[in-house]
């Protein structure tokens, strides 16, 4: 138990850096992917249209929950079916 209590300050530093990285990637996701049309996997639960949902989407992807399907939906080329919203 003493080893755990002695390691807590270092764990808080690592957690702070992890939250900072997730924050930065969420901001970049909103900047780059805010206009992507909602699809099968990019839906109202996982998208980059607002910062709080983008933050949760990044946490979801970092745990391995469907990150490849999110990536495939975001990497689609423009077509009639998957065009980005212009507004």
Secondary structure, 3 states (H helix, E strand, C coil): CHHHHHHHHHHHHHHHHHHHHHHHHHHHHHHHHCCCCCCCCCCCCCCCCCHHHHHHHHHHHHCCCCHHHHHHHHCCCCCCCCCCCCC
